[in-house]
Amino acid sequence: MSCFESNCLLPRFPEIKVYSLDLTNLANSSSAYRFTYLNGSNNLNQIEIRMNLTMNLGTYNPNPYGLLVDRIDVSAQMMVNTSYVFSDYLTKQLTSFGSVVEKVGPAPVNPFPDTYFGKNDSVVGSAQSTSAIYFPPKEWLNYTLNFELYYTPDKYLGLLKDPTVLELADGCGITSRYKPPGRPMQIHYTATSQIGALKWLNYAPSLSNGLKIRCPFSQDQIDGVINYTEQGYSVEDAIKIVFEGAQIPPPNSSQSQSSDASNSTSSSTSSF
């Protein structure tokens, strides 16, 4: 059989495997996270969360020759375990945490309360290679990509009823009714490669697979955020105190100090 007949001139698609998603940045003070609000509001139901993480991958080149891949794109989805998240027996709802509900803000109105329950496979981040990668023949090559985690709660359900948020809450044991609390969470990923040798075919091969991740937060960190929130701190300030060691005055302390100062002087000023 000739080389042309066996298609040996066409490169075979390399196998791409995601080993892990390094979540340690979520739980230490070096994490580069950003919170922004949509529509200029301070309502946590409209918050956008972004976080820079590291994705560890390996690629096997099955070809008898080296292969230059121009670009690799990876998209990740959180797969909600509906058997747990929507079971009143296995989990409790985040709306049962009164102090958290108070801080989140008014929940949106679901215009389809009987038919709309949100997505159970929302995209939670992506990674892209910044330059071409050379893969040697018939070998595995391990490497890392910068992974940007991003998420905004469902606009109809809000933060406390969003399926992805509920999955994370149960995975971290916050809402778990079972013992021991918490469980692995499933990430589904799709990897697409741009290979120069296949450009003339207008073809970018892709493959999908999954991996399990554990909650990146310790129980002390989770309890700390909840406790500071119950003391009246905003959720953002509670996160900064627990994860960054930020020194933030107790709620209303600046108002109290301003009131004391105004009582001891003739001028009437306040500072918030």
C-alpha positions in Angstrom: 0.0 0.0 0.0 1.4 3.4 -1.0 1.9 6.2 1.5 -0.8 8.2 -0.3 -3.3 5.4 0.0 -2.6 4.9 3.7 -2.9 8.7 4.3 0.5 8.6 6.0 1.2 12.1 4.7 -1.7 13.5 6.8 -0.8 14.0 10.4 -2.7 12.0 13.0 -4.4 14.1 15.6 -2.3 14.2 18.9 -4.0 13.0 22.1 -4.4 15.9 24.5 -5.1 15.0 28.2 -5.8 17.5 31.0 -4.1 16.0 34.1 -5.3 18.6 36.6 -6.6 22.1 37.2 -4.4 23.7 39.8 -6.8 25.4 42.2 -4.3 26.4 44.8 -4.5 30.0 43.6 -8.1 30.0 44.8 -6.9 29.4 48.4 -3.9 31.5 49.0 -3.0 35.2 49.2 -1.1 35.2 45.8 -4.3 34.6 43.9 -5.1 37.2 41.2 -8.8 37.3 41.3 -11.2 40.0 40.2 -14.7 40.8 41.2 -16.7 43.1 39.0 -20.4 43.9 38.9 -22.6 44.0 35.8 -24.7 47.1 35.1 -22.7 49.1 37.8 -24.7 47.5 40.7 -23.3 46.1 43.9 -25.7 43.2 43.8 -23.8 39.9 44.1 -26.4 38.3 41.8 -24.7 40.2 39.0 -21.1 39.7 40.0 -18.5 38.5 37.5 -15.7 36.5 39.0 -12.3 36.0 37.2 -9.3 34.1 38.4 -6.0 33.1 36.9 -5.2 29.4 37.4 -2.8 26.8 36.0 -3.9 23.8 33.8 -1.5 20.9 33.6 -1.7 18.9 30.4 0.0 16.2 28.4 0.0 15.6 24.7 1.0 12.4 22.8 2.1 12.7 19.2 1.3 9.4 17.5 3.1 10.4 14.3 6.5 9.1 13.3 7.6 12.7 12.8 7.6 15.8 15.0 4.4 17.9 14.9 4.2 21.7 15.3 0.8 22.7 16.8 0.1 26.4 16.2 -2.4 26.8 18.9 -4.3 24.8 21.6 -7.6 26.1 23.0 -9.3 24.4 26.0 -12.8 25.1 27.2 -14.0 23.8 30.6 -17.5 23.2 31.9 -18.7 22.4 35.4 -20.9 19.4 35.3 -23.6 19.7 38.0 -24.5 16.5 39.8 -28.2 17.0 39.9 -28.7 13.9 42.1 -27.0 15.8 44.9 -27.7 19.5 44.2 -31.4 19.2 43.8 -32.0 16.7 46.6 -33.5 18.1 49.8 -32.3 14.9 51.5 -28.6 15.3 50.5 -28.2 19.1 50.4 -29.7 22.2 51.9 -30.2 25.4 49.9 -27.9 28.4 50.1 -31.0 30.5 50.7 -31.1 28.9 54.2 -28.0 30.9 55.2 -29.7 34.1 56.4 -26.6 36.3 56.8 -25.5 35.3 53.3 -28.9 36.0 51.8 -28.9 39.5 53.4 -25.5 40.3 51.8 -26.2 39.0 48.3 -29.0 41.5 47.6 -32.4 41.2 45.9 -32.7 38.0 43.8 -33.7 38.4 40.2 -37.2 37.4 39.1 -37.4 34.2 37.2 -39.9 34.7 34.3 -40.2 31.0 33.8 -40.4 29.6 37.4 -42.0 26.3 36.3 -39.7 25.5 33.3 -36.4 27.2 33.8 -33.8 25.8 36.2 -30.6 27.0 34.7 -27.7 25.2 33.0 -26.1 22.1 34.5 -23.0 22.3 32.2 -22.0 26.0 32.3 -18.6 27.1 30.8 -16.4 28.1 33.8 -13.2 29.0 32.0 -10.7 28.6 29.2 -7.1 28.2 28.4 -5.0 29.0 25.3 -1.5 28.5 24.3 0.4 31.7 23.7 2.8 30.3 21.1 3.3 27.2 18.9 4.3 24.0 20.6 6.5 21.3 19.1 5.6 17.7 19.9 8.3 15.1 19.3 7.4 11.9 17.4 5.6 9.1 19.4 6.2 10.8 22.8 4.3 12.4 25.6 5.1 16.0 26.3 3.9 17.6 29.5 3.3 21.3 29.8 1.1 24.0 31.4 -1.4 26.6 30.2 -2.7 29.7 31.9 -6.3 29.0 32.7 -8.8 31.8 33.3 -11.7 30.9 35.4 -14.7 33.1 34.9 -18.3 33.0 35.9 -21.4 35.1 36.3 -24.5 33.7 38.1 -27.5 32.9 36.0 -29.4 36.2 35.4 -32.8 34.6 36.1 -31.8 32.5 39.1 -29.1 34.7 40.9 -26.1 33.6 43.0 -27.9 31.5 45.6 -29.9 29.4 43.2 -27.4 29.1 40.3 -26.7 25.3 39.7 -23.0 25.8 39.2 -22.7 27.7 42.5 -24.8 25.0 44.2 -22.5 22.4 42.8 -19.4 24.2 44.3 -21.2 24.7 47.6 -22.0 21.0 48.0 -18.6 19.9 46.6 -17.0 22.0 49.4 -19.4 20.6 52.0 -21.1 24.0 52.7 -24.6 22.7 52.0 -24.0 18.9 52.4 -26.3 17.0 54.7 -24.4 13.8 54.4 -21.3 12.7 56.3 -18.5 13.4 55.6 -19.5 16.5 53.8 -18.2 17.4 50.3 -17.4 15.3 47.3 -15.4 15.4 44.0 -16.7 17.6 41.2 -16.7 16.8 37.5 -15.1 19.1 34.9 -15.7 18.4 31.3 -13.2 19.9 28.8 -12.9 20.3 25.1 -9.5 20.8 23.5 -9.1 22.1 20.0 -5.8 22.2 18.0 -4.8 24.4 15.2 -2.3 22.4 13.1 -0.5 24.1 10.2 -0.4 20.9 8.1 -4.3 20.8 8.2 -5.0 24.4 7.5 -5.6 23.7 3.8 -8.4 21.4 4.9 -9.9 24.1 7.1 -10.0 21.5 9.8 -9.2 22.0 13.5 -9.5 18.6 15.3 -10.9 18.5 18.8 -11.5 16.0 21.6 -13.4 16.0 24.8 -12.8 14.3 28.2 -13.3 14.9 31.9 -11.5 15.1 35.2 -12.5 15.3 38.8 -11.5 18.1 41.1 -11.7 18.5 44.9 -12.7 21.6 46.7 -9.7 23.9 46.9 -10.7 25.5 50.2 -10.1 24.3 53.6 -12.9 23.9 56.1 -11.3 26.7 58.2 -11.4 29.1 55.2 -15.0 28.3 54.5 -16.0 28.7 58.1 -14.0 32.0 58.2 -15.9 33.5 55.3 -19.2 32.5 56.7 -18.3 33.8 60.2 -17.1 37.2 59.0 -20.2 37.5 56.8 -22.4 36.8 59.9 -20.5 39.6 61.7 -21.7 42.0 59.1 -18.8 42.1 56.7 -19.5 42.1 53.0 -18.7 38.9 51.1 -15.9 40.6 49.3 -14.3 41.9 52.6 -14.7 38.5 54.2 -12.9 36.9 51.3 -10.1 39.4 51.6 -9.7 38.9 55.3 -9.6 35.1 55.1 -7.5 34.6 51.9 -5.3 37.7 51.9 -5.0 38.5 55.6 -6.4 42.0 55.0 -6.9 44.3 58.0 -10.4 45.6 57.5 -12.2 47.5 60.3 -15.3 46.0 61.7 -18.5 47.0 60.0 -19.8 50.5 61.0 -16.5 51.2 62.9 -15.7 54.2 60.7 -19.2 55.5 61.3 -18.8 55.1 65.0 -15.4 56.8 65.0 -16.8 59.7 63.0 -19.7 60.1 65.4 -17.3 60.2 68.4 -15.2 62.8 66.6 -18.1 65.0 65.8 -19.2 65.0 69.5 -15.8 66.2 70.6 -15.5 69.1 68.1 -17.6 72.0 67.0 -17.5 70.9 63.4 -19.9 68.3 62.1 -18.1 65.9 59.8 -18.5 62.2 59.0 -16.3 59.7 57.3 -17.4 56.5 55.7 
